[in-house]
Amino acid sequence: MELIAIRKAVLADLDTLLEFEQGIVAAERPFNVTMKDGSIHYYDIEAMINSPEVEVLVATVNGEAVGSGYARIENAKPYLKHGKHAYLGFMYVKPEHRGKGINQRIIAALKAWAYLQDVKELRLDVYDENTSAVNAYEKAGFERHLLHMRMNVDDDLTLHV
């Protein structure tokens, strides 16, 4: 029987977490034509592990690190009802361990941490075309909220002034 656990990340996890980050980059690259080629980094994982404003979690199966996620406390826009929210990111589960509810357990633990920080709003970004991720987040209770759009000016040189 597999023993799934969620724990706080430590600096000894850094090499594994850097591999997870590259897994996220590889998964997201097909959804983002603006990404640079080659190896890129989204996060300063060491700084996140050391920050009191960020909770970095690792999911393990029988002691092996198989997933990650973080919650980062951010100030909300001044026009919103809440003063702060927790932004979730770095959500990753190794492909061979997907479908076991690991992502849901990471989200639940991050939600509990945010609540203990007196933060009642969770936010995250996900590519609209990444339907498996969208479905997983909706299953966890997230709602679609805002569509972020972009345009490359080179794509349409018929500028209307």
N, C-alpha and C positions, 0 to 999 in steps of 0.2 A: 504494500500500500504506500502511496506517495504522501509524504508529509510536506504540505505547503505552509510556508511561514512568510510573514512580512516583517522586515526589520529596518531600522535606521541604517543608512549607508555610512561606511567608515572609509578613511583614506586608503585602507588596504584593498578596497573594492575598485579603486580608480582604473586599473587596466581593463577590468571587465566592463565597467561603465563606459569607458571610451569605445569599446567594441559595440556595446548596445547603441551608443550614439551613432556610429557608422551604419548600424542596422536601420536606424530611424531615417538617416539621410538617404540610404539606398531605397527604402520604401517610399519616401516622399518625392524623390527625384522625378519620377514619371508625372507627378502632378504639378511640377513647378519648372517651367521652361526658363526661368530667370536664375536658376542655381548655377554657380560656377562649376566647371568641370573639376575632377579630381577630389581629393580628400578635403572636406570642410568640417568645421566645428560650429555647432549651434551654441554650446554652453561652455562656461568655465566651471567644470564639475567640481574641481577641488575647492574653489571659492564657495560654491553652493553648499557643499558638505559642511564647510566651516561657518556658514552664515546662520545667525539666529532667525533671520527672516525667511529662510528656506528650509523645508523638510524634504530631504531626498531619501526615498525608500528603495529597498531591494527586496524582490520576491525570491524565495528559495524553494527548491523542490529537493527534499532529502539532502539539504545543506548546500546544493549547487545553486549559484545565482542564475536566475532565468528571466528576470524582469526588473523593471525600474519605473519610477515616476517621481515627480516632485510637485510641491505646492510652494509658491512664492507669494508672500504678502505684498500687495501693491496698493497704493493710494488710488481711490476711485476718482473719476472725473468729478469736479465740484458740483455739477448739476444732478448727480445721481443720489438716490435715497441713502445708499450705504456709503460710509466713509472709506472703507477698505474692502478688498476682495482678495481671494487667493487664486492665483493663476496657476493652472495645472499644465504640466508639460513633461517631456522626457519619458512619455508613456511607451514602454516597449516590453514585449514578451517574446522570447525566442520562438521561432516558428513551430518547433516540435512540442511546445508546451501551450500553444494557443488552444482555446476552447475548453479550458479547465477552470475558468472563472478567476484566473489570476489577476487580470486587469481590473475586474470588479472589486477584488479584495484590496488592491493597491488604492483604487479610488476611495473605497470606504475608509481606509486608514488615513488617507490625506484629508478627507472630509472631517474625520474625527479630530485630527490635528488642527485644522482650520477653526473648528468650533471651539477648541480649547484656547485658541488665540483670540477669541471673541470676534471671529470673522465668519459672517453668515452667508456670503455670496461666493460661489465658485465660478470660474470662467476658464475657457480653453479655446484654442484655435484648432481647426481640423480642415483639411482640404475637402471641399464640397464633393469632389469626384471620388474620394476615398470612402466608398459606401460601407465597407466593413468597419472602419473606424467610427464613422457617423452612427451606424447601427449600435455599436458597442457603447458609445457615449449616451445615446438615447436610452438604451437598456438600463444604464446606470442612473438615469433620471435627468440628464441634461436636455435642454430644449434648444432648437435652432433659434438664433437670436439676431444675427447680423450677417449680411453677406459682404465680404471684403472684395472689392473689384480692382482690376488693374487694366492699363492699356499701354502698349508700346507705341510711341508716336511714329516710329518707323513703319509700323504696320499700315498706317493710314495717312498718307501724305496729302490728302485732300483736306487741308486745314480751312476751316470756315471762320473768318474773322468778321 
